[in-house]
Amino acid sequence: MADPISAEERRRKQAQQRERKDALRREMLRTMPHGKLSVEIGVWRGEFSQILLDELKPSKLCLIDPWGVQPDPDGGASLAGARSQDDMDRIYESVRERYSTEIAKGQLSVIRDFSLPALHLFDDQSIGFAYLDGDHSYEGVKADLEALLPKMIEGGVIMLDDYHRRGWWKDGVMRAFHEFLGANPADLRIKAIKGAQVAVQKL
Ligand SMILES: C[S@@+](CC[C@H](N)C(=O)[O-])C[C@H]1O[C@@H](n2cnc3c(N)ncnc32)[C@H](O)[C@@H]1O
């Protein structure tokens, strides 16, 4: 059985890490496009969505996530607490409940689907800011970046989480991102890098 003190210590450390990461993301968001149609791909419990609303004041924020049980190479470590489809259904409902006021006002919508079919719903050159934090595999990030690019307005920014090699995805996020830059050498520029966050702007 796990030692209750070390479990408590682990939770405290995780909370501290989350606070540090959120502070860093908030700071970075202040330099990102404000007041535009924005999307978050990979929403989980919708905690970062509130920070996006606070900092970007988007014309509308669209939250995209299938909220489905998926094979997790981390053995559940990255999505702790969601073991069954019932858990995911509850999390989805809690996100809808949390943002019910914004949904009613038309300031926020929730799209329960994978990123690629969801992005088909957007007009080309319509999105001002996208936060990419869904499928972290090389193939997933590559496909999402390719699908996002035509949807972004000129000056629009795509910001990625987990730009490092420490997770189960190994170099997947970095490799897909670097290839994306290489495939569009004259149309993209790095806007900011902080910690494991990287943001690229469409010119
Ligand atoms: C790391 S969590 C997102 C955390 C959230 N952005 C935050 O900062 O609080 C990853 C989420 O991506 C979702 N996801 C996985 N594959 C996806 C895909 N292809 N499209 C959209 N979301 C996906 C998972 O269901 C999970 O909720």
The ligand as an SDF file (V2000), in Angstrom:
LIG
                    3D

 27 29  0  0  0  0  0  0  0  0999 V2000
   -3.0290   16.9260  -21.2740 C   0  0  0  0  0  0  0  0  0  0  0  0
   -4.7460   16.8540  -21.4360 S   0  0  0  0  0  0  0  0  0  0  0  0
   -5.2040   18.5310  -21.7790 C   0  0  0  0  0  0  0  0  0  0  0  0
   -4.9540   19.4540  -20.6320 C   0  0  0  0  0  0  0  0  0  0  0  0
   -5.4800   20.8610  -20.7750 C   0  0  0  0  0  0  0  0  0  0  0  0
   -5.0990   21.5020  -22.0150 N   0  0  0  0  0  0  0  0  0  0  0  0
   -4.9700   21.6900  -19.6200 C   0  0  0  0  0  0  0  0  0  0  0  0
   -3.9190   22.3620  -19.7680 O   0  0  0  0  0  0  0  0  0  0  0  0
   -5.5780   21.6300  -18.5420 O   0  0  0  0  0  0  0  0  0  0  0  0
   -4.9340   16.0540  -22.9890 C   0  0  0  0  0  0  0  0  0  0  0  0
   -6.3590   15.9380  -23.4910 C   0  0  0  0  0  0  0  0  0  0  0  0
   -6.2800   15.6700  -24.8870 O   0  0  0  0  0  0  0  0  0  0  0  0
   -7.3980   14.9210  -25.2590 C   0  0  0  0  0  0  0  0  0  0  0  0
   -7.1210   14.3450  -26.5770 N   0  0  0  0  0  0  0  0  0  0  0  0
   -6.4020   13.2510  -26.8920 C   0  0  0  0  0  0  0  0  0  0  0  0
   -6.3920   13.0610  -28.2260 N   0  0  0  0  0  0  0  0  0  0  0  0
   -7.0900   14.0890  -28.7660 C   0  0  0  0  0  0  0  0  0  0  0  0
   -7.4440   14.4720  -30.0960 C   0  0  0  0  0  0  0  0  0  0  0  0
   -7.0340   13.7590  -31.1650 N   0  0  0  0  0  0  0  0  0  0  0  0
   -8.1830   15.5850  -30.2690 N   0  0  0  0  0  0  0  0  0  0  0  0
   -8.5750   16.3370  -29.2130 C   0  0  0  0  0  0  0  0  0  0  0  0
   -8.2920   16.0340  -27.9360 N   0  0  0  0  0  0  0  0  0  0  0  0
   -7.5550   14.9210  -27.7200 C   0  0  0  0  0  0  0  0  0  0  0  0
   -7.5700   13.9380  -24.1200 C   0  0  0  0  0  0  0  0  0  0  0  0
   -8.9030   13.4430  -24.0750 O   0  0  0  0  0  0  0  0  0  0  0  0
   -7.2050   14.7930  -22.9080 C   0  0  0  0  0  0  0  0  0  0  0  0
   -8.3480   15.3190  -22.2890 O   0  0  0  0  0  0  0  0  0  0  0  0
  1  2  1  0
  2  3  1  0
  2 10  1  0
  3  4  1  0
  4  5  1  0
  5  6  1  0
  5  7  1  0
  7  8  2  0
  7  9  1  0
 10 11  1  0
 11 12  1  0
 11 26  1  0
 12 13  1  0
 13 14  1  0
 13 24  1  0
 14 15  1  0
 14 23  1  0
 15 16  2  0
 16 17  1  0
 17 18  1  0
 17 23  2  0
 18 19  1  0
 18 20  2  0
 20 21  1  0
 21 22  2  0
 22 23  1  0
 24 25  1  0
 24 26  1  0
 26 27  1  0
M  CHG  2   2   1   9  -1
M  END
$$$$
